[in-house]
Amino acid sequence: MSVSGTYDCVTKTPMGDQKSKFTVNAEGDSFTGQQAGAMGSMDVYEGKVEGNNLTWKMNMTVPMPMTLTGEATVEGDTISGTIDAGAFGKMPLSGTREA
């Protein structure tokens, strides 16, 4: 099964649970996409696909500018992993693929 799709996600952050839609557009061993939620949207760059494992980066601007590094595994219609926010630590990410 492809890792491509849109996932309804929750990231557990120091500011509370943040809901978002995480879009994965895989092509070969790379992917593009976006994570969009109440605090805005961030485009994926350096997206890599290895089997059902994903790694990527995003530039956050709100509430402060920083580069976030993500890693996740897609199993069936679920995604789980972490978003590394540098000094703020790793934040758990989980979600399910939209139908």
DOFITOR-466981 format. One record per residue: x, z, y of N, C-alpha, C in turn; residue number from 1. Coordinates in Angstrom, 1 decimal, padded with zeros to 4 digits. Each point is the difference from the previous one (the first is absolute). Layout:
DOFITOR-466981
+--------+--------+--------+--------+--------+--------+--------+--------+--------+-----+
:   n.xx :   n.zz :   n.yy :  ca.xx :  ca.zz :  ca.yy :   c.xx :   c.zz :   c.yy : seq :
+--------+--------+--------+--------+--------+--------+--------+--------+--------+-----+
:      X :      Z :      Y :      X :      Z :      Y :      X :      Z :      Y : NUM :
...
+--------+--------+--------+--------+--------+--------+--------+--------+--------+-----+
end
This chain:
DOFITOR-466981
+--------+--------+--------+--------+--------+--------+--------+--------+--------+-----+
:   n.xx :   n.zz :   n.yy :  ca.xx :  ca.zz :  ca.yy :   c.xx :   c.zz :   c.yy : seq :
+--------+--------+--------+--------+--------+--------+--------+--------+--------+-----+
:  000.8 :  000.0 : -001.2 : -000.8 :  000.0 :  001.2 :  000.9 :  000.0 :  001.2 :   1 :
: -000.4 : -000.7 :  001.0 :  000.7 : -000.1 :  001.3 : -000.1 :  001.3 :  000.8 :   2 :
:  001.1 :  000.3 :  000.7 :  000.0 :  001.1 :  000.9 : -000.8 : -000.3 :  001.3 :   3 :
: -000.2 : -001.3 :  000.3 : -000.7 : -000.4 :  001.2 : -001.4 :  000.6 :  000.1 :   4 :
: -000.4 :  000.3 :  001.2 : -001.3 :  000.5 :  000.3 : -000.1 :  000.9 :  001.2 :   5 :
: -001.2 :  000.5 :  000.3 : -000.1 :  001.0 :  001.1 : -000.4 :  001.3 : -000.7 :   6 :
:  000.7 :  001.0 :  000.4 : -000.2 :  001.4 : -000.6 : -000.5 :  000.9 :  001.1 :   7 :
: -001.0 :  000.8 : -000.4 : -000.5 :  001.1 :  000.8 :  000.9 :  001.2 : -000.2 :   8 :
:  000.8 :  000.4 :  000.9 :  001.0 :  001.0 : -000.2 : -000.2 :  001.3 :  000.8 :   9 :
:  000.6 :  001.0 : -000.4 :  000.2 :  001.3 :  000.7 :  001.4 :  000.4 :  000.0 :  10 :
:  000.6 :  000.2 :  001.1 :  001.4 :  000.6 :  000.1 : -000.1 :  001.4 :  000.6 :  11 :
:  000.6 :  000.9 : -000.8 :  000.0 :  001.4 :  000.4 :  001.1 :  000.3 :  001.0 :  12 :
: -000.3 :  000.1 :  001.3 :  001.0 :  000.1 :  001.0 :  000.0 :  001.4 :  000.7 :  13 :
:  001.0 :  000.3 :  000.7 :  000.0 :  001.3 :  000.7 : -001.2 :  000.2 :  001.0 :  14 :
: -000.6 : -001.2 :  000.4 : -001.2 :  000.0 :  000.9 : -001.3 :  000.0 : -000.8 :  15 :
:  000.1 :  000.2 : -001.3 : -001.2 :  000.0 : -000.8 : -000.1 : -001.3 : -000.8 :  16 :
: -001.0 : -000.2 : -000.8 : -000.2 : -001.2 : -000.8 : -000.3 : -001.2 :  000.9 :  17 :
:  000.7 : -001.1 : -000.2 : -000.2 : -001.2 :  000.8 : -000.5 : -001.1 : -000.9 :  18 :
: -001.3 : -000.4 :  000.2 : -000.5 : -001.1 : -000.8 :  000.4 : -001.3 :  000.6 :  19 :
:  000.2 : -001.0 : -000.9 :  000.5 : -001.3 :  000.4 : -000.4 : -001.1 : -001.0 :  20 :
:  000.1 : -001.2 :  000.4 : -000.1 : -001.2 : -000.9 :  001.4 : -000.5 : -000.1 :  21 :
:  000.5 : -000.1 : -001.2 :  001.4 : -000.6 : -000.2 : -000.2 : -001.3 : -000.7 :  22 :
:  000.5 : -001.1 :  000.7 : -000.2 : -001.3 : -000.6 :  001.4 : -000.5 : -000.5 :  23 :
: -000.1 : -000.5 : -001.3 :  001.2 : -000.5 : -000.6 : -000.2 : -001.5 : -000.4 :  24 :
:  000.8 : -000.8 :  000.6 :  000.0 : -001.5 : -000.3 :  001.3 : -000.3 : -000.7 :  25 :
:  000.0 :  000.1 : -001.3 :  001.2 : -000.2 : -000.8 :  000.3 : -001.5 : -000.2 :  26 :
:  001.2 : -000.4 :  000.0 :  000.4 : -001.4 : -000.3 :  001.4 :  000.1 : -000.6 :  27 :
:  000.0 : -000.1 : -001.4 :  001.3 :  000.1 : -000.7 :  000.5 :  001.5 :  000.0 :  28 :
:  001.2 :  000.2 :  000.5 :  000.6 :  001.3 :  000.0 : -000.1 :  000.6 :  001.4 :  29 :
: -000.8 : -000.5 :  000.9 : -000.2 :  000.6 :  001.3 : -001.5 :  000.1 :  000.4 :  30 :
: -000.2 :  000.7 :  001.0 : -001.4 :  000.1 :  000.5 : -000.1 :  000.2 :  001.5 :  31 :
: -001.0 : -000.4 :  000.6 : -000.4 :  000.3 :  001.4 : -001.3 :  000.8 :  000.0 :  32 :
: -000.3 :  000.6 :  001.1 : -001.2 :  000.7 :  000.1 : -000.1 :  000.9 :  001.2 :  33 :
: -000.9 :  000.9 : -000.1 : -000.3 :  000.9 :  001.2 : -000.7 :  001.3 : -000.5 :  34 :
:  000.3 :  001.1 :  000.8 : -000.7 :  001.2 : -000.2 : -000.7 :  000.3 :  001.3 :  35 :
: -001.4 :  000.1 : -000.1 : -000.8 :  000.1 :  001.2 : -000.9 :  001.2 : -000.2 :  36 :
:  000.0 :  000.9 :  001.0 : -000.9 :  001.2 :  000.0 : -000.4 :  000.4 :  001.4 :  37 :
: -000.5 :  001.2 :  000.2 : -000.5 :  000.5 :  001.2 :  001.1 :  000.0 :  001.1 :  38 :
:  001.3 :  000.1 : -000.3 :  001.0 :  000.1 :  001.0 :  000.7 : -001.3 :  000.2 :  39 :
: -000.7 : -001.1 : -000.5 :  000.6 : -001.4 :  000.3 :  000.4 : -000.6 : -001.3 :  40 :
:  000.8 : -001.1 :  000.1 :  000.4 : -000.7 : -001.1 :  001.5 : -000.3 :  000.1 :  41 :
:  000.6 : -000.1 : -001.2 :  001.5 : -000.3 : -000.1 :  000.2 : -001.1 : -001.0 :  42 :
:  000.8 : -001.0 :  000.4 :  000.3 : -001.1 : -000.9 :  001.1 :  000.4 : -001.0 :  43 :
: -000.1 : -000.4 : -001.2 :  001.1 :  000.2 : -001.0 :  001.1 : -001.0 :  000.2 :  44 :
:  001.2 :  000.5 : -000.1 :  001.2 : -000.9 : -000.1 :  000.9 :  000.4 : -001.1 :  45 :
:  000.9 : -000.9 : -000.4 :  000.9 :  000.3 : -001.2 : -000.8 :  000.4 : -001.2 :  46 :
: -001.2 : -000.5 : -000.2 : -000.8 :  000.3 : -001.2 :  000.5 : -000.6 : -001.2 :  47 :
:  000.3 :  000.8 : -001.0 :  000.6 : -000.4 : -001.3 : -001.0 :  000.4 : -001.2 :  48 :
: -000.1 : -000.9 : -000.9 : -000.8 :  000.2 : -001.2 :  001.0 :  000.0 : -001.2 :  49 :
: -000.1 :  001.0 : -000.9 :  000.8 :  000.0 : -001.2 : -001.0 :  000.5 : -001.1 :  50 :
: -000.6 : -001.0 : -000.7 : -001.1 :  000.3 : -001.0 : -001.2 :  000.5 :  000.7 :  51 :
: -000.4 :  001.3 : -000.2 : -001.1 :  000.6 :  000.7 :  000.5 :  001.0 :  001.1 :  52 :
:  001.3 :  000.0 :  000.3 :  000.5 :  000.9 :  001.0 :  000.2 : -000.7 :  001.3 :  53 :
: -000.3 :  000.6 :  001.1 :  000.1 : -000.5 :  001.4 :  000.9 :  000.9 :  000.8 :  54 :
:  000.9 : -000.7 :  000.9 :  000.7 :  000.8 :  001.0 : -000.2 : -000.9 :  001.3 :  55 :
:  000.0 :  000.7 :  001.1 : -000.2 : -000.6 :  001.3 :  000.4 :  000.9 :  001.1 :  56 :
:  000.0 : -000.6 :  001.3 :  000.2 :  000.7 :  001.2 : -001.1 : -000.4 :  001.0 :  57 :
: -000.3 :  001.0 :  000.9 : -000.9 : -000.3 :  001.1 :  000.5 :  000.8 :  001.2 :  58 :
: -000.3 : -000.6 :  001.2 :  000.4 :  000.6 :  001.3 : -001.3 :  000.7 :  000.6 :  59 :
:  000.1 :  001.3 :  000.0 : -001.1 :  000.8 :  000.6 :  000.2 :  000.2 :  001.5 :  60 :
: -001.0 : -000.1 :  000.8 :  000.1 :  000.2 :  001.5 : -000.7 :  001.2 :  000.4 :  61 :
: -001.1 :  000.4 : -000.7 : -000.9 :  001.1 :  000.4 :  000.1 :  001.0 : -001.2 :  62 :
:  000.1 :  001.3 :  000.2 :  000.2 :  000.7 :  001.3 :  001.4 : -000.1 :  000.6 :  63 :
:  001.0 : -000.5 : -000.8 :  001.3 : -000.1 :  000.5 :  000.7 : -001.2 : -000.7 :  64 :
:  000.9 : -000.7 :  000.6 :  000.7 : -001.1 : -000.6 :  000.9 :  000.4 : -001.1 :  65 :
: -000.1 : -000.5 : -001.2 :  000.9 :  000.2 : -001.1 : -000.2 : -001.0 : -001.1 :  66 :
:  001.0 : -000.2 : -000.8 : -000.1 : -000.9 : -001.2 : -000.5 :  000.8 : -001.2 :  67 :
: -001.0 : -000.5 : -000.7 : -000.5 :  000.6 : -001.2 :  000.5 : -000.8 : -001.2 :  68 :
:  000.3 :  000.6 : -001.1 :  000.4 : -000.7 : -001.2 : -000.9 :  000.4 : -001.1 :  69 :
: -000.6 : -001.0 : -000.6 : -001.0 :  000.3 : -001.1 :  000.4 : -000.4 : -001.3 :  70 :
: -000.4 :  000.7 : -001.0 :  000.2 : -000.4 : -001.4 : -001.3 :  000.4 : -000.8 :  71 :
: -000.5 : -000.9 : -000.8 : -001.2 :  000.3 : -000.8 :  000.0 : -000.8 : -001.3 :  72 :
: -000.9 :  000.4 : -000.9 : -000.2 : -000.6 : -001.2 : -001.5 : -000.4 : -000.1 :  73 :
: -000.3 : -001.2 : -000.4 : -001.4 : -000.5 : -000.3 : -000.2 :  000.1 : -001.5 :  74 :
: -001.1 :  000.7 : -000.3 : -000.4 :  000.1 : -001.4 : -001.5 : -000.3 : -000.1 :  75 :
: -000.3 : -001.3 : -000.5 : -001.4 : -000.4 :  000.0 : -000.4 : -000.2 :  001.4 :  76 :
: -001.1 :  000.8 :  000.4 : -000.5 : -000.1 :  001.3 :  000.4 :  001.2 :  000.9 :  77 :
:  001.0 :  000.8 : -000.4 :  000.4 :  001.1 :  000.8 :  001.5 : -000.2 :  000.5 :  78 :
:  000.3 :  000.6 :  001.1 :  001.3 :  000.0 :  000.6 :  000.4 :  001.4 :  000.3 :  79 :
:  001.2 :  000.4 : -000.3 :  000.5 :  001.3 :  000.4 :  001.5 :  000.0 :  000.3 :  80 :
:  000.4 :  000.8 :  000.9 :  001.4 :  000.0 :  000.4 :  000.2 :  000.9 :  001.2 :  81 :
:  001.0 : -000.3 :  000.8 :  000.4 :  000.9 :  001.1 :  000.4 : -000.9 :  001.2 :  82 :
: -000.2 :  000.6 :  001.2 :  000.4 : -000.6 :  001.3 :  001.1 :  000.9 :  000.5 :  83 :
:  001.2 : -000.4 :  000.2 :  001.1 :  000.8 :  000.5 :  000.0 : -000.1 :  001.5 :  84 :
: -000.2 :  001.2 :  000.7 : -000.1 :  000.0 :  001.4 :  001.3 :  000.7 :  000.6 :  85 :
:  001.1 : -000.2 : -000.7 :  001.3 :  000.5 :  000.5 :  000.0 :  001.6 :  000.1 :  86 :
:  000.2 :  000.5 :  001.2 :  000.0 :  001.4 :  000.2 : -001.3 :  000.8 : -000.4 :  87 :
: -001.1 : -000.8 :  000.0 : -001.3 :  000.6 : -000.4 : -000.2 :  000.0 : -001.5 :  88 :
:  000.9 : -000.5 : -000.7 : -000.1 :  000.0 : -001.5 : -000.8 : -001.1 : -000.6 :  89 :
: -000.2 :  000.1 : -001.3 : -000.8 : -001.0 : -000.7 : -001.4 :  000.5 : -000.1 :  90 :
: -000.9 : -001.0 :  000.2 : -001.4 :  000.3 :  000.1 : -000.7 : -000.8 : -001.2 :  91 :
: -000.8 :  000.7 : -000.9 : -000.6 : -000.6 : -001.1 : -001.1 : -001.1 :  000.5 :  92 :
:  000.0 : -001.1 : -000.7 : -001.0 : -001.1 :  000.3 : -000.7 : -000.3 : -001.3 :  93 :
: -001.3 : -000.1 :  000.0 : -000.8 : -000.4 : -001.2 : -001.2 : -000.8 :  000.5 :  94 :
: -000.5 : -000.9 : -000.9 : -001.1 : -000.8 :  000.3 : -000.5 : -000.8 : -001.1 :  95 :
: -001.1 : -000.7 :  000.2 : -000.6 : -000.9 : -001.0 : -000.3 : -001.3 :  000.6 :  96 :
:  000.1 : -001.1 : -000.8 : -000.2 : -001.3 :  000.4 : -001.5 : -000.3 :  000.3 :  97 :
: -000.2 : -000.7 :  001.1 : -001.4 : -000.4 :  000.3 : -000.5 : -001.0 : -000.9 :  98 :
: -001.2 :  000.0 : -000.3 : -000.6 : -001.0 : -001.0 :  000.0 : -001.4 :  000.6 :  99 :
+--------+--------+--------+--------+--------+--------+--------+--------+--------+-----+
end
